[in-house]
Amino acid sequence: HHLEAHFDMATAALISGLTNVVTVHADGLDSVYSGIGVGNNVHAIGHGAGYAKLSSQDCRNAIRTFHIELIAEMAKKLAQVPEGDGTMLDNTIVLYGSAHPHASHSGYNYPLQLAGGKNMGFKHGYQHEFVGDKKVPLSNLFVTMLQAMDIPAEKFADSTGTLNQLLRA
């Protein structure tokens, strides 16, 4: 329940204007999601351990589903707040980076989801996953986000360009 409370506080802080930026760190290596039926810690799951009748992939899927449900609830609340020419969600970028099963602790092939940002130049509801044989550094996303927010940036860390497919034409 603590993670649900963190999302509620983050959402309230945004809506009230207390801040314009929030970060919710969902878990650490020793986190256990017993409330959703995953009784093993995240680190063990990441190395292939399951729990009860759940495989490690089943555990990861359950945790990601829980995270996405929390984000969806946050987005629903932000979408109910009028702001400018739309809603608070239209003027907010939500970036979700789940556990990175493909990344091997690198900045490549990283599963991410973007939500919101319709009035910030991003495609509404766009999802992108850095997977496959592509060697697209995660830092390209950060350059793209900065440029979409009219913050001049040509390079960030090991970036090689922008992700124009995320931006509205």
Beta strands, then each sheet from edge to edge (+ up, - down):
strand 1: 32-33
strand 2: 38-41
strand 3: 82-83
strand 4: 86-87
strand 5: 93-97
strand 6: 111-116
strand 7: 127-129
sheet 1: 1+ 2-
sheet 2: 3+ 4-
sheet 3: 5+ 6- 7+
end
